[in-house]
Amino acid sequence: MTSLEKTRQVVKILDDKKAENIKVLKIDNITVMTDYFVIASSDNTTHVKALVEEVEFKMKEQGITPLRSEGHQSASWVILDYGDVIVHIFHEEAREYYDLDRLWAAGEELSTAELLG
């Protein structure tokens, strides 16, 4: 599965599970760390945990497991690292505080509507 296909799949999973403010940044031209960031949030920690569990479950069904993950206990910012795609699922307050959207603004924002299309 290509990095763009993984990104599409993650966006679909998050959208189906009602994640808020899903944003995709293509950052392969500004870092060697990864190709894409998928950033999503919720205003409820229970929902954050549910989003994380759903992404992990659905991706594992396709034989894809994260290389590492962090933040499960706090559920304010959970990172799922799939190598070429890194998924950030935030509690809304943490998203505002860390402001990855602004920090990585040099990346190319992809339309989630097109990715879901």
DSSP file (Angstrom, degrees, kcal/mol; ACC not computed):
  #  RESIDUE AA STRUCTURE BP1 BP2  ACC     N-H-->O    O-->H-N    N-H-->O    O-->H-N    TCO  KAPPA ALPHA  PHI   PSI    X-CA   Y-CA   Z-CA
    1    1 A M              0   0    0      0, 0.0     2,-0.0     0, 0.0     0, 0.0   0.000 360.0 360.0 360.0 131.0    0.0    0.0    0.0
    2    2 A T     >  -     0   0    0      1,-0.1     4,-2.4     4,-0.0     5,-0.2  -0.264 360.0-108.3 -73.2 165.5    1.4    3.4   -1.0
    3    3 A S  H  > S+     0   0    0      1,-0.2     4,-2.3     2,-0.2     5,-0.1   0.876 121.5  51.7 -63.4 -36.0    1.7    6.2    1.5
    4    4 A L  H  > S+     0   0    0      2,-0.2     4,-2.6     1,-0.2    -1,-0.2   0.899 109.0  50.2 -67.5 -38.9   -1.1    8.1   -0.2
    5    5 A E  H  > S+     0   0    0      2,-0.2     4,-2.3     1,-0.2    -2,-0.2   0.902 111.0  49.3 -65.1 -40.3   -3.4    5.0    0.0
    6    6 A K  H  X S+     0   0    0     -4,-2.4     4,-2.6     2,-0.2    -2,-0.2   0.924 110.9  50.7 -61.5 -43.4   -2.6    4.6    3.7
    7    7 A T  H  X S+     0   0    0     -4,-2.3     4,-2.6     1,-0.2    -2,-0.2   0.933 109.9  49.4 -60.7 -46.9   -3.4    8.3    4.2
    8    8 A R  H  X S+     0   0    0     -4,-2.6     4,-2.4     1,-0.2    -1,-0.2   0.917 111.4  50.1 -57.0 -44.4   -6.7    7.9    2.4
    9    9 A Q  H  X S+     0   0    0     -4,-2.3     4,-2.4     2,-0.2    -2,-0.2   0.922 111.2  47.6 -63.2 -45.1   -7.6    4.8    4.5
   10   10 A V  H  X S+     0   0    0     -4,-2.6     4,-2.7     1,-0.2     5,-0.2   0.917 111.5  50.9 -62.8 -43.5   -6.8    6.6    7.8
   11   11 A V  H  X S+     0   0    0     -4,-2.6     4,-2.7     1,-0.2    -1,-0.2   0.909 110.7  49.3 -61.1 -42.3   -8.8    9.7    6.7
   12   12 A K  H  X S+     0   0    0     -4,-2.4     4,-2.9     2,-0.2    -1,-0.2   0.922 111.2  49.0 -63.1 -44.5  -11.8    7.4    5.8
   13   13 A I  H  X S+     0   0    0     -4,-2.4     4,-1.6     1,-0.2    -2,-0.2   0.940 114.2  45.5 -60.6 -47.4  -11.6    5.6    9.2
   14   14 A L  H  <>S+     0   0    0     -4,-2.7     5,-2.8     1,-0.2    -2,-0.2   0.899 114.0  48.8 -64.6 -40.6  -11.4    8.9   11.1
   15   15 A D  H ><5S+     0   0    0     -4,-2.7     3,-1.7    -5,-0.2    -2,-0.2   0.922 109.8  51.3 -65.4 -43.8  -14.3   10.4    9.1
   16   16 A D  H 3<5S+     0   0    0     -4,-2.9    -1,-0.2     1,-0.3    -2,-0.2   0.826 110.3  50.1 -61.4 -31.3  -16.5    7.3    9.6
   17   17 A K  T 3<5S-     0   0    0     -4,-1.6    -1,-0.3    -5,-0.2    -2,-0.2   0.275 120.1-110.8 -93.7   9.8  -15.9    7.6   13.3
   18   18 A K  T < 5 +     0   0    0     -3,-1.7    -3,-0.2     1,-0.2    -2,-0.1   0.828  50.2 175.2  68.0  36.5  -16.8   11.3   13.3
   19   19 A A      < -     0   0    0     -5,-2.8     2,-0.3    -6,-0.1     3,-0.3  -0.391  26.6-123.7 -64.9 152.8  -13.4   12.8   14.1
   20   20 A E  E    S+A   41   0A   0     21,-3.2    21,-2.1     1,-0.2    -1,-0.1  -0.743  74.8   2.3-102.5 149.1  -13.4   16.6   14.0
   21   21 A N  E    S-     0   0A   0     -2,-0.3     2,-0.3    19,-0.2    -1,-0.2   0.877  74.4-165.2  49.9  54.5  -11.2   18.9   11.9
   22   22 A I  E     -     0   0A   0     -3,-0.3     2,-0.4    18,-0.1    18,-0.2  -0.562  10.0-178.9 -73.5 129.3   -9.3   16.3    9.9
   23   23 A K  E     -A   39   0A   0     16,-3.0    16,-3.2    -2,-0.3     2,-0.5  -0.993  14.7-159.8-133.1 137.7   -6.3   17.8    8.2
   24   24 A V  E     -AB  38 110A   0     86,-0.6    86,-2.4    -2,-0.4     2,-0.5  -0.976   7.0-170.3-120.2 126.9   -3.8   16.1    5.9
   25   25 A L  E     -AB  37 109A   0     12,-2.7    12,-2.4    -2,-0.5     2,-0.8  -0.970  15.3-149.1-117.9 125.5   -0.4   17.6    5.3
   26   26 A K  E     +AB  36 108A   0     82,-3.2    82,-2.4    -2,-0.5    10,-0.2  -0.835  29.4 162.6 -88.8 113.4    2.0   16.3    2.6
   27   27 A I    >>  +     0   0    0      8,-2.4     3,-1.9    -2,-0.8     4,-1.3   0.241  35.2 110.2-121.2  12.6    5.4   17.1    4.1
   28   28 A D  T 34 S+     0   0    0      7,-1.0    -1,-0.1     1,-0.3     8,-0.1   0.723  78.3  58.0 -64.0 -19.0    7.8   14.9    2.2
   29   29 A N  T 34 S+     0   0    0      6,-0.2    -1,-0.3    -3,-0.2    -2,-0.1   0.563 113.6  36.8 -86.3  -8.0    9.3   18.0    0.5
   30   30 A I  T <4 S+     0   0    0     -3,-1.9     2,-0.3     1,-0.3    -2,-0.2   0.480 122.7  24.0-121.5  -4.9   10.2   19.6    3.9
   31   31 A T     <  -     0   0    0     -4,-1.3    -1,-0.3     3,-0.2     3,-0.1  -0.992  51.8-145.1-154.5 155.0   11.3   16.6    6.0
   32   32 A V  S    S+     0   0    0     -2,-0.3     3,-0.1     1,-0.1    -4,-0.1   0.424  85.4  90.2 -95.6  -1.4   12.7   13.1    5.6
   33   33 A M  S    S-     0   0    0      1,-0.2     2,-0.3    -6,-0.1    -1,-0.1   0.884 103.0 -29.7 -62.7 -42.1   10.7   12.0    8.7
   34   34 A T        -     0   0    0     -7,-0.2    -3,-0.2    -3,-0.1    50,-0.2  -0.957  47.7-120.6-165.5 171.4    7.5   11.0    6.9
   35   35 A D  S    S+     0   0    0     49,-1.1    -8,-2.4    -2,-0.3    -7,-1.0   0.830  90.0  21.3 -92.5 -40.3    5.4   11.7    3.8
   36   36 A Y  E     -Ac  26  85A   0     48,-1.7    50,-2.5   -10,-0.2     2,-0.5  -0.970  53.5-155.8-135.8 144.7    2.1   12.7    5.4
   37   37 A F  E     -Ac  25  86A   0    -12,-2.4   -12,-2.7    -2,-0.4     2,-0.5  -0.975  11.2-163.9-108.3 131.5    0.7   13.9    8.7
   38   38 A V  E     -Ac  24  87A   0     48,-2.4    50,-3.4    -2,-0.5     2,-0.4  -0.987  12.1-172.3-112.1 123.1   -2.9   13.2    9.4
   39   39 A I  E     +Ac  23  88A   0    -16,-3.2   -16,-3.0    -2,-0.5     2,-0.3  -0.960  13.0 156.2-120.2 130.2   -4.2   15.4   12.2
   40   40 A A  E     - c   0  89A   0     48,-2.4    50,-2.7    -2,-0.4     2,-0.3  -0.942  14.3-167.9-145.7 166.3   -7.6   15.0   13.7
   41   41 A S  E     -Ac  20  90A   0    -21,-2.1   -21,-3.2    -2,-0.3     2,-0.3  -0.941  12.6-163.7-150.9 171.5   -9.3   15.9   17.0
   42   42 A S  E     - c   0  91A   0     48,-1.6    50,-2.5    -2,-0.3   -23,-0.1  -0.964  26.8-132.7-151.5 156.8  -12.2   15.5   19.4
   43   43 A D  S    S+     0   0    0     -2,-0.3     2,-0.4    48,-0.2    48,-0.1   0.221  91.3  68.4 -95.4  15.4  -13.4   17.5   22.4
   44   44 A N     >  -     0   0    0      1,-0.1     4,-2.1    48,-0.0     3,-0.2  -0.990  69.5-148.6-138.5 124.2  -13.9   14.3   24.4
   45   45 A T  H  > S+     0   0    0     -2,-0.4     4,-2.4     1,-0.2     5,-0.2   0.833 101.3  56.7 -64.4 -31.9  -11.1   12.0   25.6
   46   46 A T  H  > S+     0   0    0      1,-0.2     4,-2.1     2,-0.2    -1,-0.2   0.912 108.8  46.9 -63.2 -41.0  -13.3    8.9   25.3
   47   47 A H  H  > S+     0   0    0     -3,-0.2     4,-2.7     2,-0.2    -2,-0.2   0.881 108.3  55.4 -67.9 -38.4  -13.8    9.8   21.7
   48   48 A V  H  X S+     0   0    0     -4,-2.1     4,-2.3     1,-0.2    -2,-0.2   0.948 109.8  46.6 -57.3 -48.6  -10.1   10.3   21.2
   49   49 A K  H  X S+     0   0    0     -4,-2.4     4,-2.7     1,-0.2    -2,-0.2   0.898 111.6  51.2 -60.8 -41.3   -9.5    6.8   22.5
   50   50 A A  H  X S+     0   0    0     -4,-2.1     4,-2.2     2,-0.2    -1,-0.2   0.891 109.4  50.6 -64.3 -39.5  -12.2    5.4   20.3
   51   51 A L  H  X S+     0   0    0     -4,-2.7     4,-2.4     2,-0.2    -2,-0.2   0.932 111.9  47.3 -62.6 -45.9  -10.7    7.1   17.2
   52   52 A V  H  X S+     0   0    0     -4,-2.3     4,-2.7     1,-0.2     5,-0.2   0.938 112.7  48.6 -61.2 -48.2   -7.2    5.7   18.0
   53   53 A E  H  X S+     0   0    0     -4,-2.7     4,-2.6     1,-0.2    -1,-0.2   0.885 111.6  50.2 -60.9 -39.5   -8.6    2.2   18.6
   54   54 A E  H  X S+     0   0    0     -4,-2.2     4,-2.8     2,-0.2     5,-0.3   0.917 110.9  47.8 -67.7 -43.3  -10.6    2.3   15.4
   55   55 A V  H  X S+     0   0    0     -4,-2.4     4,-2.4     2,-0.2     5,-0.3   0.950 114.9  46.3 -61.8 -47.9   -7.6    3.4   13.3
   56   56 A E  H  X S+     0   0    0     -4,-2.7     4,-2.1    -5,-0.2    -2,-0.2   0.922 115.8  46.2 -60.1 -44.3   -5.3    0.7   14.9
   57   57 A F  H  X S+     0   0    0     -4,-2.6     4,-1.8    -5,-0.2    -2,-0.2   0.946 115.3  43.8 -64.5 -50.6   -8.0   -2.0   14.4
   58   58 A K  H  X S+     0   0    0     -4,-2.8     4,-0.6     1,-0.2    -1,-0.2   0.865 115.7  47.8 -67.3 -36.7   -8.9   -1.2   10.8
   59   59 A M  H ><>S+     0   0    0     -4,-2.4     5,-2.5    -5,-0.3     3,-0.9   0.893 109.4  53.6 -70.3 -38.6   -5.3   -0.7    9.7
   60   60 A K  H ><5S+     0   0    0     -4,-2.1     3,-2.2    -5,-0.3    -2,-0.2   0.862  99.6  62.4 -63.4 -34.9   -4.3   -4.0   11.4
   61   61 A E  H 3<5S+     0   0    0     -4,-1.8    -1,-0.3     1,-0.3    -2,-0.2   0.795 105.0  48.4 -57.8 -27.2   -7.1   -5.7    9.4
   62   62 A Q  T <<5S-     0   0    0     -3,-0.9    -1,-0.3    -4,-0.6    -2,-0.2   0.269 127.1-102.6 -96.8  10.1   -5.1   -4.7    6.3
   63   63 A G  T < 5S+     0   0    0     -3,-2.2     2,-0.6     1,-0.2    -3,-0.2   0.687  83.0 126.9  80.5  19.1   -1.9   -6.0    7.8
   64   64 A I      < +     0   0    0     -5,-2.5    -1,-0.2    -6,-0.1    -2,-0.2  -0.941  30.9 174.9-116.1 118.2   -0.6   -2.6    8.8
   65   65 A T        -     0   0    0     -2,-0.6     2,-0.0    -5,-0.1    -9,-0.0  -0.902  37.1 -99.5-118.4 149.9    0.6   -2.0   12.3
   66   66 A P        -     0   0    0      0, 0.0    16,-0.3     0, 0.0     3,-0.1  -0.365  17.2-137.9 -66.9 145.0    2.2    1.2   13.7
   67   67 A L  S    S-     0   0    0     14,-3.2     2,-0.3     1,-0.3    15,-0.2   0.858  87.4 -16.5 -66.3 -35.0    6.0    1.2   14.1
   68   68 A R  E     -D   81   0A   0     13,-1.0    13,-2.7     2,-0.0     2,-0.3  -0.973  63.0-160.2-160.8 161.6    5.3    2.9   17.4
   69   69 A S  E     -D   80   0A   0     -2,-0.3     2,-0.3    11,-0.2    11,-0.2  -0.991   8.7-174.9-147.1 151.1    2.6    4.8   19.2
   70   70 A E  E     +D   79   0A   0      9,-1.9     9,-2.6    -2,-0.3    -2,-0.0  -0.986  54.8  41.7-145.3 152.8    2.5    7.2   22.1
   71   71 A G     >  +     0   0    0     -2,-0.3     4,-2.2     7,-0.2     6,-0.4   0.509  59.6 134.1  95.5   6.8    0.1    9.0   24.3
   72   72 A H  T  4 S+     0   0    0      1,-0.2     6,-0.1     2,-0.2   -20,-0.1   0.875  70.8  51.8 -57.7 -40.4   -2.5    6.3   24.9
   73   73 A Q  T  4 S+     0   0    0      1,-0.2    -1,-0.2     2,-0.1     5,-0.1   0.908 115.3  37.6 -68.2 -41.8   -2.8    6.9   28.6
   74   74 A S  T  4 S-     0   0    0      3,-0.1    -1,-0.2    -3,-0.1    -2,-0.2   0.850  82.8-158.4 -79.2 -32.7   -3.5   10.6   28.5
   75   75 A A     <  +     0   0    0     -4,-2.2     3,-0.2     2,-0.2   -27,-0.1   0.741  65.3 105.2  57.4  25.0   -5.6   10.6   25.4
   76   76 A S  S    S+     0   0    0     -5,-0.3    15,-2.9     1,-0.3     2,-0.3   0.736  95.5   5.6 -98.5 -30.2   -4.8   14.3   24.9
   77   77 A W  E    S- E   0  90A   0     -6,-0.4     2,-0.5    13,-0.3    -1,-0.3  -0.810  72.1-177.0-152.7 109.2   -2.4   13.7   22.0
   78   78 A V  E     - E   0  89A   0     11,-2.9    11,-2.9    -2,-0.3     2,-0.5  -0.920   8.4-159.9-110.8 132.2   -2.0   10.2   20.6
   79   79 A I  E     -DE  70  88A   0     -9,-2.6    -9,-1.9    -2,-0.5     2,-0.5  -0.945   6.8-170.3-114.4 128.4    0.6    9.5   17.8
   80   80 A L  E     -DE  69  87A   0      7,-2.6     7,-3.0    -2,-0.5     2,-0.8  -0.972  12.0-157.7-115.4 114.5    0.4    6.5   15.6
   81   81 A D  E     +DE  68  86A   0    -13,-2.7   -14,-3.2    -2,-0.5   -13,-1.0  -0.825  21.7 169.1-100.5 106.4    3.6    6.2   13.5
   82   82 A Y        -     0   0    0      3,-2.7     2,-1.6    -2,-0.8     4,-0.2   0.059  52.0-116.1 -99.8  22.7    3.0    4.1   10.3
   83   83 A G  S    S+     0   0    0      1,-0.2    -1,-0.1   -15,-0.1   -48,-0.1  -0.602 107.1  31.8  83.3 -85.5    6.4    5.2    8.9
   84   84 A D  S    S+     0   0    0     -2,-1.6   -48,-1.7   -50,-0.2   -49,-1.1   0.525 126.7  46.2 -84.7  -5.6    5.4    7.1    5.8
   85   85 A V  E     -c   36   0A   0    -50,-0.2    -3,-2.7   -51,-0.1     2,-0.5  -0.983  67.6-167.2-136.5 124.2    2.2    8.3    7.5
   86   86 A I  E     -cE  37  81A   0    -50,-2.5   -48,-2.4    -2,-0.4     2,-0.5  -0.960   9.9-154.4-114.5 125.7    2.0    9.7   11.0
   87   87 A V  E     -cE  38  80A   0     -7,-3.0    -7,-2.6    -2,-0.5     2,-0.5  -0.860   6.7-168.1-104.1 126.6   -1.4   10.1   12.6
   88   88 A H  E     -cE  39  79A   0    -50,-3.4   -48,-2.4    -2,-0.5     2,-0.6  -0.964   3.4-174.9-114.4 117.2   -1.9   12.7   15.3
   89   89 A I  E     -cE  40  78A   0    -11,-2.9   -11,-2.9    -2,-0.5     2,-0.3  -0.959  15.7-174.8-116.9 117.3   -5.2   12.4   17.2
   90   90 A F  E     -cE  41  77A   0    -50,-2.7   -48,-1.6    -2,-0.6     2,-0.4  -0.735  34.8-122.0-111.9 151.5   -5.7   15.2   19.7
   91   91 A H  E >>  -c   42   0A   0    -15,-2.9     4,-2.2    -2,-0.3     3,-0.7  -0.764  47.9-112.7 -74.9 141.1   -8.1   16.4   22.4
   92   92 A E  H 3> S+     0   0    0    -50,-2.5     4,-2.3    -2,-0.4     5,-0.2   0.836 114.8  53.1 -52.6 -41.0   -9.1   19.8   21.0
   93   93 A E  H 3> S+     0   0    0      1,-0.2     4,-2.1     2,-0.2    -1,-0.3   0.903 110.5  47.3 -63.1 -40.6   -7.4   21.7   23.8
   94   94 A A  H <> S+     0   0    0     -3,-0.7     4,-2.9     2,-0.2     5,-0.4   0.870 109.3  54.8 -68.4 -36.3   -4.1   20.0   23.2
   95   95 A R  H  X S+     0   0    0     -4,-2.2     4,-2.2     1,-0.2     5,-0.3   0.931 110.0  45.8 -62.3 -44.3   -4.4   20.5   19.4
   96   96 A E  H  < S+     0   0    0     -4,-2.3    -1,-0.2    -5,-0.2    -2,-0.2   0.902 114.6  49.0 -63.5 -40.6   -4.8   24.3   20.0
   97   97 A Y  H  < S+     0   0    0     -4,-2.1    -2,-0.2    -5,-0.2    -1,-0.2   0.945 119.1  34.9 -66.5 -50.1   -1.9   24.3   22.4
   98   98 A Y  H  < S-     0   0    0     -4,-2.9    -1,-0.2    -5,-0.1    -2,-0.2   0.777  87.0-163.3 -80.2 -26.4    0.6   22.4   20.3
   99   99 A D    >X  +     0   0    0     -4,-2.2     4,-2.2    -5,-0.4     3,-0.7   0.849  20.6 168.3  48.3  51.3   -0.7   23.9   17.0
  100  100 A L  H 3> S+     0   0    0     -5,-0.3     4,-2.4     1,-0.2    -1,-0.1   0.829  72.3  68.1 -59.3 -31.5    0.9   21.4   14.6
  101  101 A D  H 34 S+     0   0    0     -6,-0.2    -1,-0.2     1,-0.2    -2,-0.1   0.906 108.8  35.6 -55.2 -42.8   -1.3   22.9   11.9
  102  102 A R  H X4 S+     0   0    0     -3,-0.7     3,-1.6     1,-0.2    -2,-0.2   0.890 113.9  56.5 -78.1 -41.0    0.8   26.1   12.1
  103  103 A L  H 3< S+     0   0    0     -4,-2.2     3,-0.3     1,-0.3    -2,-0.2   0.836 117.6  34.8 -61.2 -32.9    4.1   24.5   12.8
  104  104 A W  T >< S+     0   0    0     -4,-2.4     3,-2.3    -5,-0.2    -1,-0.3   0.025  78.4 124.3-109.3  25.4    3.9   22.4    9.7
  105  105 A A  T <   +     0   0    0     -3,-1.6     4,-0.2     1,-0.3    -1,-0.2   0.692  62.3  71.7 -61.8 -18.9    2.1   25.0    7.6
  106  106 A A  T 3  S+     0   0    0     -3,-0.3    -1,-0.3    -4,-0.2    -2,-0.1   0.670  83.2  92.9 -71.2 -14.8    4.9   24.8    5.0
  107  107 A G  S <  S-     0   0    0     -3,-2.3     2,-0.6     1,-0.1   -80,-0.2  -0.324  91.4-100.4 -72.9 162.2    3.5   21.4    4.0
  108  108 A E  E     -B   26   0A   0    -82,-2.4   -82,-3.2    -2,-0.0     2,-0.5  -0.755  33.3-139.0 -86.4 118.5    1.0   21.0    1.3
  109  109 A E  E     -B   25   0A   0     -2,-0.6     2,-0.3   -84,-0.2   -84,-0.2  -0.657  16.6-151.4 -80.1 127.4   -2.6   20.7    2.7
  110  110 A L  E     -B   24   0A   0    -86,-2.4   -86,-0.6    -2,-0.5     2,-0.5  -0.732  22.5-106.5 -96.4 146.8   -4.6   18.0    0.8
  111  111 A S     >  -     0   0    0     -2,-0.3     4,-2.1     1,-0.2     5,-0.1  -0.591  19.3-157.0 -73.1 120.9   -8.4   18.2    0.5
  112  112 A T  H  > S+     0   0    0     -2,-0.5     4,-2.3   -90,-0.2     5,-0.2   0.853  94.6  59.3 -66.8 -32.0  -10.0   15.6    2.8
  113  113 A A  H  > S+     0   0    0      2,-0.2     4,-1.5     1,-0.2    -1,-0.2   0.916 107.7  45.3 -60.3 -42.9  -13.1   15.7    0.5
  114  114 A E  H  4 S+     0   0    0      2,-0.2    -2,-0.2     1,-0.2    -1,-0.2   0.894 111.7  52.0 -67.8 -39.4  -10.9   14.7   -2.4
  115  115 A L  H  < S+     0   0    0     -4,-2.1    -2,-0.2     1,-0.2    -1,-0.2   0.860 114.5  42.9 -64.7 -34.0   -9.2   12.0   -0.4
  116  116 A L  H  <        0   0    0     -4,-2.3    -1,-0.2     1,-0.2    -2,-0.2   0.743 360.0 360.0 -79.9 -24.1  -12.6   10.6    0.7
  117  117 A G     <        0   0    0     -4,-1.5    -1,-0.2    -5,-0.2    -2,-0.1   0.465 360.0 360.0 -52.6 360.0  -14.0   11.0   -2.9
